[in-house]
Amino acid sequence: MNLYAILRRDGFADGPTLQEAAARSTAVGNDMPNDIRWIRSYVLGEEGGALGTVCIYQASSEEAIRKHAAAADLPVTEIIPIADTVVVRPDPE
């Protein structure tokens, strides 16, 4: 599987909406273990007050990401293949 960043701009109205989307994403992903694996997400405060995300996934293809997103009713603004990882410091808690 390859590593991807998925940008979801203005995808969620608020925290509860984002939590519901995360539950759907997890359930659908659990049914696709050979095609997709959610690693982590960063929540973005968008200019209009909505929330966006940058999600890091392992996936067999961009098509698998789009299939997962459609099944989980998640927006996809952009899918970006990750070429490498540089860790300067661990994520803050």
N, C-alpha and C positions, 0 to 999 in steps of 0.2 A: 504494500500500500504506500501511497505517496502522501505527503503533508501539504495541506492547503489552508489558506486564510479565507474565510467567507465574511464579506462585509454585508451587513444588513442595516441600511440607513433608515432612520425613522420608522423602524419596524414594529415598535411597541408603544402603546399609549402611556403605560405606567408599569410599576413594579409587579403588581398582580398579573397583568397581561403577559409580561415577560416570564413570570413563574409558570403560568399555564402553558406557554409556548415551550419552555424548557421540559416540562413533563411530557408533552407530545413528542418532542424531539427524542427524548430518552426512550420512550415506548417504541417509536418507529425504529430507532437505531438498534434497539435490542433484537428486533426482528430481521436485521440486516448485518449480522456480526462479521460476515466475510467481506462486506463492501464498505462499511463506514464505521468510524469510531470517533466520538466526540472527545476531545482532549481538554479544552478549556475555552472560556469566553471572557471577553472584556466588555463591560457595559459602557456605552457612550452617551453622554448627555448632549442631545442634539439641540440646535439653535431654537427650534420651535417648541421645545419642552418635551418632545417625545424621547424615547430611548432607542438607541441603535446598538449594534454589537459587532465586534470583531471576534469570530469564532475560529478556533484552530481544530481542524479535523484531520484524521488519517482516512483516506478513501482510496478505493480501487480506481476511481476515475471522476472527472467532473460530472459526468452523466449520473453516477451514483449519488453525488451530492445533490443534484437537481431532483432526482427521484425521491430521495429522503425528504428534501424540503417540501416538495409537492405533497407527499403523503402526510407530513406533519403540519401542513399549512403554515410554512415559514417563508418569509420573503428572502430573496437573494438579489442583492444589488450587484455584487461582483464576486467572482471566485478567482483567487490568486494562488498559483502554485508557489510553494515555499522552496527556495533553492538551498538554503542552509540555515543553521541556527547559531547565533552568537549570544551566549549568556554572560552578561557582565556582573549582574547580581541576581540572586533569586527573587522571585516575585514577592513583594511585601505582603504581609498578612493583614 
